[in-house]
Amino acid sequence: MPSIKIPVSVMMPLAHVVEWTYKSFCKYGMKVPQLTPSRIRLLSCNRTFSCSRAKDQLGYEPIVSLKDGLKRTIESYSHMQAQNQRSISKTSILLGNGNVAKTLLWEDTKQTMTVLLLLAVIYYQLFTCGYTIITAMAKIFSLTALFLFIHGMLPANVFGHKIEKLEPSNFHISQVEAHHIACSVSSSWNSLVGVLKSLCRGNDWPLFLKVVFFLLVVSILSAMSSEAAFKIGIPLIFIGFKAYEKWEDTIDSLVGDACSFVLQFTPIQISSRQKQT
């Protein structure tokens, strides 16, 4: 659409005239005008800020770049995106519906592969090399520091391949991310409290069987050596949660049928049948 640019020096006197007219006739029912001096000042002010003087005089460097800041701003309004998003699974709610759920349910493949790689390094340092936990973590941090140092020394272009530099903002936890982490932890805790409340009522047999099965798996893993528990437990966690999310309706149906079968032989059911006969 075509637009007409009128200088502020022309519009401001007109706005003052309109404002004076309103103050004179507002007692007779005149509506509040849109053209006022305050509105002109608001629309014409410059909202672009520069940190060049802070850089020159104080040596300031922005923690978050403009590109990364815009990306984080857009991601913070993810709840306002398309409405036809898939429904949240019960497994995701159980895991807190945060980064833990994204990692274990393979929703963020890059994040999941990073965690698996880190677990592989921890396994190598702890069990293959036979280091203690403190020694293994110290060596992992040393390798990380060496990688960051060498990566920082590399030029932006090596043999025609562009190397993307790690910005300081990658290691900075914003308020939005901290809020997401806190929400994930609180959601996991509330889910656990909800499970305990359901167990205390004594009428949710499927949930009881799931808890018993989970504790049975934990007891089996705890009876193994640390190396065997690590090798079996980690793949079991990643595969088990993903499988339950994919076939949760089928698994819940099977658990419900099993509960119905078990309840047929409980004393309460037997006594009620005897009364009926």
N, C-alpha and C positions, 0 to 999 in steps of 0.2 A: 504494500500500500504506500502511496506517496506521502511524504511528510514535509512539513514546513518548519524550519528552524527560526525562531524569533529570539533575538538577544534578550538577556535578562534585564539590561538597562531599559528596554522598551516595556517589558511586562511588569516590572516592579512598580512604576508609577500607576499603571492601571490597577494593579492589585491593591494599592493603597486607597485609590478612589473607591473601588468595590468594597473594601473593608469599612471605609468611612460611611458609605451609603448604608451598609448593613447595620452599623451601630446606630444610625439615625432612624432607621425604619424597622428594626427588629421588633420593637414594641407593637408594631401594627401587623405582625405575623409574617414578616419577610423570612424566607428560609435561609439557612446558612449557606453562603456561596462557596463554590469550589475554588475560585480564584482568590487566594489570600497571600499576603507577603510570606507568611510562614510556609505555605505550600510551595511557593516559588523558590524559597531558600532551600527547602528539602529536596526539590527536584533538580536543582542546579548545582548542588554541592558536589565536590569531587571525593569519591570514596576509595580512591586508589592510594594505597600507602606504600612507602618505600623504606627499606631498611639499609639503604646505601650508606648513610651517615653513621649508623651503628656499626656497619662493617668496617668503615674506614677509621673511625675514632676509637671503637671499643673492641674491634676484632671479632665481632659477633658473626656466628654462622647459624642459619636456621636449622633446627632439629628436623623438621619435616619440610621436604621440598614442595613447591607449588603443585607439581604433578601428583605426588603422593598424597598431598593434602586434599586435592580435588577427588582423588580416588577414594580416600577414606570417607570424605563427606558423602559421596554417592552411596557407598556401602552402608553408611549409617542410616540411610533412608530406605533400606531394603524392604522394610515392612510396607512401604507405599508403592511397591512395584506391582506387576501383574497379579490380579486377584486369583487367577486359576492356577495356583501353586498346588503341588501334591500335598495330601494330608500328612501330618506328622505321625510316624509310626509309634507304637507303644514302646518299642525298643529304644527309639531315640529319646522319648520322654524319660524312660528309666535311666538312661545314661546322662541326663541333664540337658539334652538338646543343645549342646555347645560343641567346643572343639573336641572333647572326648568322643562324643557321638559321631562327629564328622570323621574322626580318625578310625575308630573301630568299625564303622559301617561303610567305609570306603567312599564317603560322599565327596571328600577332597582327596583325590588320588595322590597329588603331589605331597600333601601333608602326611598321608598314610605311609607313602614310600620313604619319606624322610624319617619318620618314627621307626620304621622297620630297619632302615640303615643304621640308625643310632642304636637300636637294640642289638643288631648284629655286631657292632663295634664293642658294645658293652659285654656281650657274650664272649667275644674273642679275648678281650682284656681280662675278664674275670676267670673264665674257665679254661680256655685254650692255653693262655700264658701263665695261669696260676697266680695272678696278682691278687692282693687284698683289695677291698673295695676302695679304700683311700688311695692306694697306689694306682689302681685302674682309673679312677676319676681324675687324678692328677695328670696321668699320661694323656687322657682324652682331652683335657683342657689345654695341655701343651701342644697337642697336634692341632687343635682348633686355633690357638694363637699363632702357630706357625703358618697355617693355611691363610689366615686373615692378613698376616704380615706380607707373605709372598703375593697374595692377590692384590694387595694395595700397591705393591711395587710394579706390577705389570702395567704396560701402556694400554691405552684404550683400544688400540688396534694391533693385533699380532698376526702377521702374514695374511692380512686381508680379513681376518676374523675379528669381529667386534666383541670385546669383553665388557660385559655389563658390571659396573662397579657397585659394590655394596655401600649404600648410603647409611649414615648414622641413624636415620629414622627406622631402619630395619630392626634395630636393637632397642628401640624406644617403645614402651607400652603406653599407648594413649589412654585417655579416660574412657573412651568407648570400649576399647579392648579390655581394660580392667573391669568395667561394668559387666561385659559379657562373661568374663571369667567368674566374677562374683555371682552372677545369675546362674551360671552353669553349676557351680558348687552348691548354691542354695537349692536349685531345682533337684539335684541328685539327693541332697539331704531330705527334702520334702517327699521325694518318691520313696526313700527308705522308711520315713516315718509313716507314710501311707500304707506301706506293706506291713509294718508292725501293727498298725491299727486294725487292718483287715484280719491279721492273724489273731489278734486279741478277741475279735468277735466270735471266732470259732465256727464260721459258716462258709468260708471260702476254701473248699478242698483243692481246687486246681492251683490256687496260689500256694497252699501248704505243700503240695507235691513239688512244685517248682523250687520252693525254698529248700526242701529236703534234698532234691537232686543237686542243686547248686552247692549246698554244704557238703554233700557226699563227694562231689568232684574236688572241692577245696581240701577235704580231709585226705583224699587219695594223693593229691599233689603234694601236700605237706608231709606225707609219709615218705616221699621220694627224696633223693638227693637234690641239692640246689641245681645242679647242672641238668638233671633229668626233668625236674619241675619246670625249669626255664625253657627247655627244648619242647616240652609237651604243652605247657600252660599257655605260652605266648601264641602259638598257632591256634590252639583251641579257643582262646578268647576272640581272636580276629575272625576265625571261621564260624564259631558258634553264634556270636551276636549277628553276623551277617546272614547266616542261615535262618535264624529265628525271625529276623525282620522280613525275609523273603517269604517264609512259609508260616508266619505267626498264626494265621487263621486255622491252618491245618493242624499245627501243633497244639493250639488251644482246644481244638475240637477233639483231638486224640486224648489230651489230658482230661477233658471233661468226661469223655466216655469211660476212661479209666477210673475217674472218681465215682461215677455212677455205679460202676461195677463193684468197687470197693465198698461203697456205702450200703450195698445190698446185704453185706455180711456184718455190718456193725450192730452192736447190741440194741441201739435205738430202733433200727429198722426191723430187727427180728422181733422185738417186743411189740411193735405196732402191728406186725402181721399176726402175731398170736392173739392180740386183742380182737382183730377183725375176724379171725376164725372162731 
